[in-house]
Amino acid sequence: MNRPIPPSAPAPRDPEQKFWDPEMQTMYPEQRRQIQDARVRELVDRIVTTPVPFFARKLADAGISDARDVSGVDDLDAIAVTTKQELRDSESEHPPVGDYRFTAIRDCVRLGTSTGTTGIPTLRLWTRHDLWVEYESAARHWWRNGWRPGTIVTHAHPAYLYGGGMLLQGTYEYFGFLAMWVPPPETDEAAELGIRMWMRLRPDLPFSHYSVGRFWDVATKLGLDPREDVGLEQNFYEGASDEAPLQSGGSECYAFVGSACHEALGGHMNEDWAVVQAVDPATGRSVPDGEWGSLTITTLDRDNGLLRYDLEEACRILREPCVCGETTIRALWGGRMSHLLSIDGQRFQVIEVERALRDLAIVCEPTLEYVVVNPAATGGRLRVRVESGADNGDDAETACATAIRDRLGVDADVEIVPRGSLPRSGYKAIRLVDS
């Protein structure tokens, strides 16, 4: 697509205005739906005329051969969802980037890969316009949080082939933050580099991302108070509450699909750039609003789009008006579908185990480190390994088992292991293991 080159920096805003993009964020829902419908038809037209073979096959299976065959959002349910494994297969069968791309690889300006935590990494491609969509989407997020240009922020996302770190850094710089990008704490030495920089130049917003536990551990080893000396804030980043707002669709799809306003449950979706659905995994069709389904996103107005991409994560759509004044739908995130466990008639996410343990000082100081063994390898039992001090194993085991039973309603085989014995991650911790 021939587009004008997007700006490298946004136009200044009045710091007192409530929304980053008031026109789009407070638009009448009926008017926004017209924009979505037009962009869905445009996406279908590009699939057919470019062509994009992978998605053209999906359309053909649904009896669609022309953009005039669809009216818009309401017709998406007739199209089969796409999974990450299908994208992996496409890249394998049509190397190097698959046959699902809308844009030639040499027309893109950035390449990255997924983390590969659930299989072979897929390749990501961004044009300047695609990056601008992410930057503008993130700006709505930062502004909604009350942050303003000139704030000093920090992060430790991975770089190089993994594209997420560069994408996050780009959103920060576009918005006008001064961003300190420190190394992911893959080793104690790398963690210390970040710690020393934070002690030298304290960010306005404390570091509280995925790997904060590893930094906390290393600061303690160095004889530092993580909170007072370094400015760390220990939190539980992923699914921190029972009703976690949906904020990301994964950088291979839509990294900054929405964010919470803190006035009501859920994250406000950027509906001008995406159709967000909760679908029944068995039928691929949308479930009623308020019910849990599999998060499925169709990206709009991108050079490299995705049609009905099933992220295989739990999602719940809320359509009631929000008191904040933003008129988009809101969505809740319920964790990965693969992390949904069923034991003794109870269904729960792995993150629920963390929620059961996080108030137990006996295992949470200095950090909470645990893994859940896949019930498929334990005969259907819930087995949890938790780190704790060497002299309180029996007490810790009893406290953990009781907390899990009280919250989840199931008995757990808790194994207390010494501090430092479970693997550490420089980014996303792996909590569900096979043995």
VOKEMAR-223577 format. One record per residue: x, y, z of N, C-alpha, C in turn. Coordinates in steps of 0.05 Angstrom, whole numbers, plus 5000, padded with zeros to 4 digits. Layout:
XYZXYZXYZ...
//
This chain:
501749765000500050005000501850255000501150444984502550704983501450885004502950935025502051105047504151325051503251555061505251765068506951665092509351765093511151685115510051805141509551635161508451735186510451905201509452085218511252255233512952105253515352195258517052065278516452145306514852365309513952455335511152565333509552535353506752635352506552935356504353045348503753325354503453365384504353585395503953635424501053635432500553545456497853545468497753725492495353825499494953965524495153765546497053795565497353605586494853555603492953735602490553715618488353555604488653515578486453375564486353085573483952965573483552705585484552475568484152495541484852275523486952365503488552175496490652225476489352285449487352135441485952165415482952185421482052425431479252445440477252375418477752455393475852395372475352105369477451945368477051655363476251515389477251595412476751445436473951495447472751715439470051785450467951785427468651675404466751675382464351505388462051575376459651415380460251135369459450925384460050645376459050585348456650695340455650635313457450745292458550985297460351105277462950945276463950855299466450695299465950425284463550315287462950065274463150105243462250335233462450385205465350385195467150495212469950495205470950205205470250055225471049775226470049615201467549655195466449505172467949575146468549835142470049915118472849795118474049785141476849675142476849375140474749235149474548945145474348895115472649045101472349005072474949065057476349275067478949335055480949105059480948985083482748755088482048525070479548465067478748245049479548305020479148555012479948624984482948584980484548664999487448624996488248334995486848175011487447885011486947764983484747854971483947734945485647854922486248114923487548234900490548244902491748214926494748234927496148014912495447764913493747634934495447544958494047454979495347345003494347055004495846864993494746584989493646455015495146485037494246355062491446435069491046695071488346795079486346775057487246775032485346735009484046455011485546265021484445995024482345995046482846145068480946165089478346295079478646495063476246635052474746445033476246305016474946124997473345905012474445805034473045595049470445705061470345975065467946095076466046195054466846145028465146225006465546514999467846635006468346915000470546944979469847074957471847114936472147404928470647584941470747864934469948024959470948264962470348434985467348494986465948484963463148524963461548294975462948074981461647854994461347885024462548095035462448145064461448425069459848445090458848715098460648845119462148675133463948785154464348595177464348705201464948555225463148315229460548345223458548135228459147885212460647905191461147675174463747525181465247625201467747505208467447225219465247165234464946905246464746685226464146745201463946535181466746445171468846595179471546535170473046375192474346165185475745995205478046165218478446115243480646255257483346145248485346305253488146225247489746195273491245985276492845945300495845985294497346025315500246065311501545825298500545575303501745345290501345355260499045465251498645495222500645695211501345905225503346095216506145955215506745795235509245645234509345465210507145325205507045145182507445295156506145535154506345695130509245775125510645855147513445945144515245705136514545465146516145235140515745145110513245165101512545075074513245285053513345535061513945755042516045945055518545835058520545995072521346245056522346455069522846455098520446575114518646715101516646865117513746765113513346545099510646435095509146565073506746465069505046585048502646725059502946835084500746975097501347275099503447365085504347645088502947815066502248065075501048255057503048425043505448445054507548625045510148485040511448555018514048425012516048485034517748295039519648325061521448565059522148645034523948875030522449145032519849135035518349375040517949425070519049245086518849275115521449405126521249505151523549635162524449515188522949315198523849175222522948885221524748715232524248435233524748335261523148155270523548035297522447755298522647625320521447365324519847365350517947175351516547135377518547005397517746995422519546895443520046595440518146445427518546165425517946005450516546135469515845995494513845765490512345775468510345565463510945415437513445425427514145285403516145435386516545355361518445485344517645775340519545965343518846245340517846305312515846485310514946585284516346845278516546925253517747175245515647395245516547635253514847865253516048075234514348205220515248415201513548665206514848895207513449155210514349345188512449485177513049725160513049965178513750195167513650445182510850495192508850445175506150495183505250315206506050055204505249865225506449945252508950045251510150145276508650385287507850565269506450805277503750725291502350525280499850435293500450345321502550195325503250105352504050345370505550525359506450755375504050925384502250975366499851135372498050985393497850715389496250555408497550565436500150545437501450555463501150825476501251035459500951305470498251345484496151225473493551225487493751105515495350885516495850745541497250925561499551025553501151185571499651435581498251565562496751805570494451735589493051515584490851425601491851375630494351285632495451225659496251485674495951715661496751965673499652045669501051885653503851955647503952165624506152315624506452535605509352535594509752645570512452675559514252815580516752725580518752825599519152645623517452445626517752245648520052065642521651995662523851805660522751525666523051345647522051075651524250875646523750625651525850415647524550155641526049975627525049705621527449525616526949265616529049065611528048845592526648925571525648735552527948635534527748385525529848275508530048425481532348405469532848555443533548355422535148445403536248295380533948165365533947905360531947785343529147805355528947805381526347845393525548135390523248185377522548465370521248625391520448505414518848645434520348875447522848835453524349045467524649295450525349265425525549495407522849635403520749475402518049585398517349755423517749655447517149805471518850055472521450035467523150265468522250475448521350385424520350575404517850725413516050575427513650715436514250925457516250855475517051055495518151305482519951265463521351495451519351665435517551535420515551675405513851845423513051735446511251885464512752125477515352105480516852315493518052245520517951995527519351905551522351915547523851945569526651875570526851585580527651405563527451115570530250995574530650885598533050735604532550445598533850335578533550055570535949905582535449755603537649605616537549315607539649155611539748885601537748705616536448515602534948315617536748165636535848095660537547975680538047675675539247615652539847335646541947215664543747395674545847315693545847525716547147455738547447645760548947895751550947855733552548085724550748275708549048165690547348335674545348485692544248335712542448465731543748695746546248655754547648865769548049115752548449085726548649315708546149495710543849365709541349515711541049635739541649485759541349585786543049835791545649825782547450055786546450295770545250255747544250485731541850605746540050445757537750555771538550705796540750615809541750765832543051025824544051035800545451275790543351485780541351385765539251555755536551425760535251505781532751385790530551455771529251255758526951325741524551425757522851585743520451685756518451465762518451255745516651025749518350785756518050665779519750445787519550205769521650055766521649815750519849605763517949495748516049295759515149105737516949035719516248865697516548565704516348395683516448105687518748015704521148115699523548005712524248155738522448295750523148445774524148255796523048015798523947825819526947765817527947735792530847675788532547915797531648155790533148395799533048415830530748345841530448355870532348165884532547915873534447715883537247825883538147925860540848015857541448255875539648445877540048665895540448575924538848375932539148265959541948135962542847995942545547875943547748085946547248315934549248535935549048695961547248605979547048746005545449006003543749025983542149265979539249215986537949425995535049405999533749465972532449265960531449295933529549535930527949585950526049805948527350075954528750095976529850345985532250425969534150245964536650305951536450315920534750145910534650105880532050225868529950245884527450345874525650145860526149885866524549675854521749665868519849575853517149525864516449235858516249075878515448795874512448785868511748675845508948635839508648375823506248305817505648065802504448145776506348175756505648315731503548185715503647915712501847775694499347685709497047805702494647725716494647795745495348055750495748135778493148135795490848145782488348135797486547915786484347865800482547655790481147735765481047995759479748095735481848265720483748135707485948275694484948395668485648655663484948775637486548665614485248625592486648555567488148795557490748775553492348995544494148935520494648675515496448615493495348375477495748385451495148165434497648025424499848065438502347945428503548105406506148155406507248325386507148215358506647945355506347845328503647915316501848005334499148085325498648385330498348465356497748735363498748775391501048885394502348905421500749085440499649305430498349495447495349515440494049295441491249285432489349435450490149485475488449635493489749685519488349815538489349865564487149955583487549925609485549975629485350275635482950365641482650645650482450665680482250435694482150425723479550525735477550585718474950665727473050425728473550225711471849995709473549755701472349525703473749275695474549275666476749145660477549105632479349315620480449255597482049445582480449545558480649805553479249925530480749835504479249725486480449625461480649855440482849855425483150045403481649935379479049985378477249855359477649965330478750205328479250305301481450145287483150005302485349855290485049555295482849465306482549175311479649105316478848865308476448735317477248525338476448555362477148375384474748205391475047945389472847755394473647545415471647455430471947215447470346995433471646785424470346585408470346315422468346155415468145885425470245715410472245595424474245435410473145215393470745105400469644885386468344965359467245215359465745305335467145525320468945675334470145915321468346155320465946135333464046355332464046505359463446765357463446925381461546825403462546835428460746755450459347015459457146985474455647225484457547405501457047665500458547845516458447765545460747785558460947715586461847425591461847255571462746985574465646955564467046765576469746715569469946565542471746655525472246525500475246555493476046455470478746475461479246745447481246895456481847155445482547135416481047275399481447265370481447555360483547625345483847905336484147915305482648095293483048175265484248455265486648485255487848755255486848905231486649175234485549345214487449565207487449655182489049875172492049835177492949595173495849535175496849455148499449495144500649385119500849085121501548975144501648695149499448625168497248515158494948465174494748175183492848115201492147845209489047825209488047615199485147565197484347355217482747425237481747245257483947065269485847205281488147065293487446985321487446725327486746615353489246595370489446765390491846765407491746535427489546385428489246165447489646245476488546475482488446585509485546655515484846645541482046695549481446995549479047055540478247335538475247355544474447585555471647635560471047925552468947965536468248225525466148355542466548615549464548775563463849015546461249045542460349255523458849475538458449455564456949665578458649925577457250155577458650415577460450445601462750575597464650615619464450905629464550935655464251205667466451395660468751285649470951465642470351635618468351565602467651715578468651595552470451395555471351255530469151065521468651045495466350905485467050635472469450545474470250295462469350065480469349815469468849585485471149545504470649395526472849325544473149015543475448925551475948635551477648555575477048315585478548195607480247965597482547935609484447715601484447505622484347245614484147025633486446835631488746905619490946725617490946555593493046405589493246225566491345985569490145915547488345685547489845435555492445415547494045175554494645165583494345385598494845395627492245355643490045285629487545235643487644935652487744895678487944625689485244535700484844275699482444155710483243925728482643965754483343765775481043735794480243495799478143435819475643595813475043635788472643775781472844085782475244185790475644465791477344555767476544775754478044885732479245155740481845185735483245435744485745475727486745715727489145785713491545745731493945695719496345675735496745925752496046155741496446405756494946405782492746245784491246235808492846115831494745935825496545825845498246055857499246235839500846455848499146635867496646685859494946855875494446735903494446465904494146335930496546365948498946385935501446385951502546665957501646865942503047125942502947275969501147195987500947336013502447186035503846966028505246806048508146906049508747056071511447166074513546936075512846706084514746486087515846396061514446446038515446366012515846605993514946846001515047075984517347275990519047206009521247386016523847246010525647345993525247605980523347605955522947375943521147355919519747095920517447085906515946835903516946685878517946445882518946285859517546015861516145935840514745675841514345575813513745315811512945195785510644995792508944955772506744765774507444545754507344295763507844065745505243995730505443975704503143915688501643665699499143695705497643465716497643215699498143245673498343015655500642835662502642955676505042795684504842705713502642765727502442705756500042535762498742425742496342265747494042435755493942685747491742865753491943005780494242975794494643115819495843395814495243575832496543845831499143835847501343855833503943845846505344115841506244235863507344505862510044505876512144615864514644655877515044945883515845005908516045275917518645315932520045535927522545585941521945705968523645625988523445756014526145706028526445826052528845806066529345516076531845456082532545176088531345076115530745266133529945186160526945196165525345236145522545256150520845086130522044866121520744706100517944606108517744486132515144366140513044586143513744806156511845026159510945136132512945176114512245286088510545096072511044836074509444646059506544656069506144656095503444666106502044926098503445146100502245406093501345416064503145316046502545326018500145146011500144896022498044716016495344816026495344946049492945056060491845286043493745466035492945696019491745615992492945405980491945305954489245175957488945015978486344885983484145095989484845296004482845506011481945655986483845705968483145875944481945705922483145475916482445325892480545085898480445005923478744785930479844515922482444495919483744235912486144195931486743945936489143875951491643875933493743995943496244015927498543865941500143725925502643605935504743825933505443955955507344175955510144075962512044135946514844065951516344325956517444365979519044595985521944535977523044715961525844675951527444915959530144885961531845095971531845345953532345575965532545825950534645795928533945885904535845885882535745625865534145435873534145175859532445165834530345345832528745345808529945525787529545465762530745625740529645915742531346105735530646385733530446465704528846665699528546765671529247065671530347155649530847435645528447585634526347435629523947565618521447435630520047275614517647145624518346885638517446865663517946615678516246385668517346155666515945915658514845775684512145775687510945685711509745405708509145315684508045045680510144875667511044655681513144485671512044205668513444045653512543775647513543565666515443625683516443425702517643555726
//
